[in-house]
């Protein structure tokens, strides 16, 4: 099968990356499974295992899809649907209830349900790229991982939990002084800021952490920060929103919308780091993701339309309750 992966961001990813990292690992794994992959992405992209074509966002899709492509897999709403077989992955939470294409899939069971759908594929990652985990290493700090300037990620809540629990916190993805989403200035020297991190630096910090404090205030469509942390043996202390209950079983962390309850969990939880590591390897690998998408490709190529009606987001996904 020849699969065309389409995205609006360049590859490969050099920083943290999200969708870019996922579709890189998806394409690489599809090739390993015996398929041919091409990317339609911004000019300047490169790839050593697949053909790269420059995307023209304002041009008709049919003219950009090579004749020998079997199915085109968009990572965004293409607005105008191509005449040939296609699949769309919705990666976010729409702010307005705009209809999505009929052949759209989502990132988790909760994510799909909030669009009135049951069609989803969990994200997965190529864990071999993250290197080995040092389970014997002393771990003194906890961490937060995400775009701290984005209010729904609730870095202020993570800092509150760390202070209540009496632990040190590494903030990966934010700075001590923030002006972007309202002024925030963190004085405590027990809270350490590393800015936006990726690659070996991020892996090194996660490999030295005791756990992820992640009290998001929106319905997480999936949560790459969660599975990356679990890979390094870090239990997760988060709010119970979006996909989080699907990613974090009781033996791998604790979920609550209360800062005091999460702080108590941080102080008392006895998670087994190796169980956290094994959990994501079993359920959230790049191969599991690739095989999930292959099933959808086959359904679409067989002539199936995934939804009778266009999926539309239902309810609010942001500003969810949080008790300080």
N, C-alpha and C positions, 0 to 999 in steps of 0.2 A: 504494500500500500504506500502511495506517495501522499504525505501529509504536509500541508502548508500552514505554518504557525504565523499568525499576524499580530503584531503589537506596535504601539506608538512610541516605545522607548527602545534605545539602542542596546545591543548585546556585544560582548559579554558585560556583566555587571562588575564594577570595580569597587563600589562601596557596599552598603548594606543590601540594597536591592530588595525587591519583594516579588512582584509578578515576573520581573526579568530573570531572577534566579530560578523561579519555578519553571518557566517555559524553557530555560536552558537545560535544566535537568530532565524535563519531559522530553525534549527533542533528543537529547543524548541517549536516554533510555529506550526510546522508540527505535533508534538506530541499532542499539544493542539487541533489540528483540527482532531485528531483521527487516525493519521498514525503512523507507527513504523519507527524509525530512528536509524541507526548505523553510527558510524564514523570510517573511516580508516585513521588514523593520526599517528604521531610519538609516539614511546614508551614513557611512562611517562605521557601521557594525561589521563584525567579523566572526567567523566560526570555523573551527577546524574539522567538524564532522558533518556539516550540512551546507548547502548552497544558501547564500544570502542575497536577497533581492531588495532594492530600495523602494520603500513604500511611498506612494503618492496619495495622501489622505483625501485630496479633493477630486481625484480621478475615479471613474467607475471601477468597481471591483473586478468585473468580468475581464476587463482589459489587462489587469495586473496578475491574474491567476494563470500560471502556465497550463498549457493544454493537457499535460500528462498528470496533473494533480488530481487525486481521487477525492480528497475532502479538504476544505479550508477551515481552520480552527482560529476564530477571532478571540482576542483577549479583551475586547471592548465591544460596545454596541456599534455595529457597522452602519447604523441608520438606514442605508439602502441595502437590502438583502441581495446577495448574488444569485444568479439563476442556477448555479451548480450546487452540489451538496456542501453544506456548511454546518458548523457548530459554533456556538458562542459560549464563553465562560464569563459570567458576571463576577467580578472580583470585589465589589464594594456594596455600600448601602446607598441607594439613590435618595436624594433629598426630596424629590418630587415624584409622584406616582405616574411615571411615564412608561408605556408598554415596552417590553423587551421582545426581541425576536422569538418566534415559536420554538426554535431549536436552541434554547438557552439552558445551560446547566449551572449549578451553583457550587459553593465550596464546602457546605456542610448540610446536615439535615435541617438544622434550625434556619440557616441562611435560605435554603430552598422554601421552607414552610412559610417564611415571612413574605415570600413572593407568590404564595399560593401554589407551590410546586413540590414535587417529591424527587426531582432529578438533581443529583449532586455527585461530585467526585472530591474526596478529600485531597488537599495538597499533600505532596510528598517531596522529599529532598534526597539528594545523593549523599548519604552520610559518609561515604568514603572520602569526600572532599573536606570533611571537618576534622579528620585526623582522630587519633586514639584519645580516649578519656583517661585521665589520671585519677583513679578513685582513691589512691592512697595519699593524695596531696592534701595538706591542711587547708581548710576553707574557713575563712573568718568573716567574710562579707556576704551580703545578699546583693541582688541587682534588680534594676528596672531596665527594660529594653523596649524602646519605641521612640517615636517622634514626640519629645517632651513638650514642644510648642503647640501640639495639637491637643486641645482641651479634653477631647473624649478619652485620651490615653491616661489622664488623671495622674500626672507625676506628683502633684501636690498630695494626692491621696497615698501614693506609695511612700513618700517622705514621712507623712503622718504615721503610717503603719510602722515604719522602721523606728521612728522615735518612740512610739508607744511600746514596741517590743524591746527597745534598748539595743538595737543592732546597727551596724554600719551598712550603708547602702551605696552601691556604685550605680550612677545614673548613666546609662549608655544610650545616647540619643538626645542629650540636652546639655545646657550650660547653666552655671550658677546664677547668672542674671539673664532674665528673659523679658523681652519687650514685645514679642510677636503677638501674643494672645493675652494682653493684660500684663501689667508689671508683676514680676515675681523675683524676689531676691532671697536666696537661701543662705543663711548665715552659718548653720551648723557645720562644723568641720568633720562630723561623722558621716556627712553626705558628700560623696566624691563624684565629680562631674567629668565625663570623658568626651562630650560632644558626640557627633555622628561617627560611629565606628563600624568597621567591616573587616572581612578577611581574617588574617592571623591574629590581629589585635583583639577583635571581638571574641574569637575562639579562645584565646588565652584568658581573657577576663571571665568568660563563662566557665572555663575549666577550673577557675579558682573560687567560684561562687557556691554558697550553701543553698541558694534558692532564688526564684523569681518572684518579686512582689509586683503585681500587675492588676491594680483595681480599676479596670477600664469602665467608663460610663457610657458605653454604647454596646450594641449587639455586634460583637466581633464576628465578621463573616467566617473567618477561620482562626488565624493567630499563629503566624510563623515564629514569632518570638517565643511562643509557648513550646512548640515542638523542638526548637533549637535548644532551649534551656533544658528540657527533659532529656535530650540526647546527652548532654553533659552531666546528667545525674542530678539536676536541680529540681526539687519539688516546686510546685507552682501555687502561689497564694494570690487568688484573684476573685473578682466578682463573678457571679453565676450567669453571665449574659452571653447571648449569641451561642457560638460553638463551644464555649469553654467547658460546659459539662460533658461534651462529647470527646474532648481532648484530655481531660484531667480526671482519671478515676480516683477514688478515695485514697488509694495507696500511693498516689503520686502528688498529693497536695490537698488544699482546702479552698472552698469557695464560699464567699460571703460578701454581702453589700455593706458590712459594718467594719469600720477601721479597727475597733477594739476586738472584734471577733477574729479578724485576720491576724492582728498582733498576737493574740493568745495562741493562734495556730502556729505562727512563726516560732513562738517560744517553746511549744510543746510537741509539735509534729515530729514523728520518728520515721520519716520516709526512707526507703531503701534506695540509694542512688542507682544501683544496678537494675532495680525494677523499673525505675523511670526510664533509664537508657533502653532497656529491652522493650518497653511499651512502645516507644516511637519507632524503633527499628522494625517491629512487627506490623504496626498499623499505618505508619506514615512515611513509607519509603517511596523513592521515585518510581520503583518498579510497580508498586501497588497503584500509584497514581496513573502510570502509563497504561496498565492493563484496564483500569477503570475507564479511561478515555477510549481505549480501543473498542470496548463494548458499545460505547455511544457511537463511535464512528461506524461500526458495523450496522447498528440499528438505523442510522440515517442513510447509509448507502443502500440498505434494503428497502428504502422508501418510506420509513416511518417518520412522522412528524411528532416531536416530543410533547408538545402541548396543543390542546384544542383551542385554547385562548391564550393571548399574549400575557406572559407573567408580568405582574405589577406589584410593587412593594406595598405592604399593608402595615399601617400603624407607624409609630415613631421608632427610630433606631438610636436616637441620641438623648443626652441629658437624663440618663436613667438614674434611679435613686442611689444615693451614697450617704451613709451615716458616718460623720466624722467622729 
